[in-house]
Amino acid sequence: MSDPTLGGHLAAFAADVARDGLPDEVAASTRQRVLDVLGLCVAAHRLDTSAAIIGHVLDQGGHEQSTVVGSPQRVTAAQAALANGVLAHSLDYDDTHLPSVLHPSASVVPAALAAAEHTGADGALTVRAIAVGLEVAVRLGMAGYDQELGNSVFFEHGQHATSITGAMGSAVAASLLYGADEKGVLDALGLTASMASGIIEANRTGGTVKRLHCGLAAQAGVTAAQLVRRGFTGPPTVLEGRFGFFEAWLHGRFFPEAITEGLGKTWAVPDIFFKPYPANHFTHTSVDAGLALRARGVRPEDVASIVIGAPTAVIRTIGAPLETKRAPETGYQAQFSGPYAVVAGLLGGGGLGTGLDDYTDALAQDPVRRALMAKVEVVPDERCDAIYPHQFPAVVTLRTTSGEVLVEEVLTNRGGPQRPLSDDELARKFRDNVAGRVSEEDADAVRADVLDLDSLAGVDGVLRRLVTFTSPTPTTARTEEESA
């Protein structure tokens, strides 16, 4: 492709990787992300919205092409991508790239798995397609990251870059699995740009619509790839054109070098942050601070006040309106609350520090937690501003009833390159996510197969182990006395 457009650069990159393969580090990181997403899809079955999306796709009917996690009935590939994308993102436990503040795997992995199962693609091509899709999503997100502003322009406009660029990455991944050549990948980008969408007001004031975003992105990518196979085409200047992607979303303020610089040589995929806690990523360092204060012997009754110093840009998500963040009505709202995060850490949780059972409606409304959250302030911190958004730091200051002042500074996020999760920790996260629904035998088999995905003839054997669940063991939310 001579004198390629920005989309042409991405299409050529995708075709090269599909043919030539991946660096070992990128392939290994990609396989880990597939495992993470599958565990999240299983765990999300605890939510009413998960039953709703699966019921919705089953009602659509159609050819049995691809698997929805937790459903023995196969559906069309686009509908499977929709459902699994919703499941993957619904718990806010999926990975994050910084500083773009994207959650790329929750759309790209479901889209690719659906397309791979539909086409019978082998595991090696599936891993390559996922890696390329992730890289495309991240690079498009970084093209909207303004270094002078210190934030994503998408985010500043109220746009959910995760679903917008995730749709584009999903399209590239699905296209490769449907056998597209370089031109076909570019056409799929051209189609998907007209379907990419998402706004993030629900982060501030509630609603479960955000859970749909990655599913809609995955569905758009698969649909675009299928339509290109049938002859639809897109504009070659879809990204940088006068009426293209960046003009429509960012009013023309974007940074093209983020797309092309080092493309095919320098990979973002291995540096995408895994989440250790099932909550909005902005809250994680507050959880860490709470856990550290607990380890120092602080008890709930010792707390007179807590101040979370945070980057200014995240306060609108985790600290405003403060009255709402101090009194979340649901576990989902608690996932976006700074006050809840530090209290959850202080009281002690499951999983890798706090787990899924620490974000329930009952605990969000628990009087003990509400009383502690009422003592929490969330304020801007200049030191945190200087670090954000390369990390989501917090400086937490706790004053005890005796007048002692304790400070915990958490300036890097656990799960990222500077504080990576070990293989054992990622395995524990997967086991915790599938526990009670998938047998230990099947869980071990899925983990082994996914971590060896490049050598498999296809993905259907992995997915079929995740369609019929055992009955989950009823759990009772811990009382504060038990968790203290």
PELINWO-V67982 format. One record per pair of residues at least 24 apart in sequence whose C-alpha atoms are under 6 Angstrom apart, sorted by the first residue. I is the first residue (numbers start at 1). J is the second residue. If there is no record, write none. Layout:
<<I,J> <I,J>>
//
This chain:
<<5,237> <7,186> <11,182> <11,185> <11,186> <12,182> <15,182> <18,128> <26,270> <29,270> <30,131> <31,451> <37,88> <39,430> <39,433> <39,434> <40,88> <41,87> <41,88> <42,434> <43,433> <43,434> <44,87> <53,83> <65,118> <66,114> <66,117> <66,118> <69,466> <69,467> <70,466> <70,467> <70,468> <71,467> <72,467> <77,114> <78,219> <78,222> <78,223> <81,110> <81,111> <81,114> <81,218> <81,219> <82,215> <82,216> <82,218> <82,219> <83,215> <84,110> <85,110> <85,214> <85,215> <86,211> <86,212> <86,214> <86,215> <89,211> <90,211> <92,278> <92,279> <92,280> <93,275> <93,278> <95,273> <95,274> <95,275> <96,272> <96,273> <97,272> <97,273> <98,390> <99,389> <99,390> <100,141> <100,142> <102,162> <103,162> <104,134> <104,166> <106,214> <107,166> <107,214> <107,217> <107,218> <108,170> <111,170> <111,218> <112,173> <112,174> <115,174> <116,177> <117,459> <117,460> <120,458> <121,458> <122,457> <122,458> <123,453> <123,454> <123,456> <123,457> <123,458> <124,454> <129,173> <130,173> <133,169> <133,170> <133,172> <133,173> <134,169> <136,169> <137,165> <137,166> <137,169> <139,258> <139,259> <142,258> <143,254> <143,255> <143,256> <143,258> <144,254> <158,199> <158,200> <159,198> <159,199> <159,200> <160,198> <160,199> <160,200> <163,198> <163,213> <163,214> <163,217> <164,196> <164,197> <166,217> <167,196> <167,217> <167,218> <167,221> <170,218> <170,221> <171,221> <171,222> <174,222> <175,225> <187,233> <187,234> <188,224> <188,225> <190,234> <190,235> <190,238> <191,224> <191,234> <192,224> <204,317> <271,417> <273,415> <273,416> <274,415> <275,415> <277,354> <279,335> <280,335> <280,336> <282,392> <283,338> <283,341> <285,393> <285,394> <285,410> <286,341> <286,342> <287,341> <287,342> <287,345> <289,408> <290,342> <290,345> <290,346> <291,345> <291,346> <294,346> <302,400> <302,401> <303,400> <303,401> <304,399> <304,400> <304,401> <305,375> <305,398> <305,399> <306,376> <306,397> <306,398> <307,376> <307,377> <307,378> <307,396> <307,397> <308,378> <308,395> <308,396> <309,379> <309,380> <309,381> <309,394> <309,395> <309,396> <310,380> <310,381> <310,384> <310,394> <311,380> <311,381> <311,384> <311,385> <312,380> <319,378> <326,373> <326,374> <328,364> <329,365> <330,361> <330,364> <331,359> <331,360> <331,361> <331,364> <339,373> <339,376> <347,484> <348,483> <436,472> <436,473> <437,469> <437,470> <437,472> <438,469>>
//
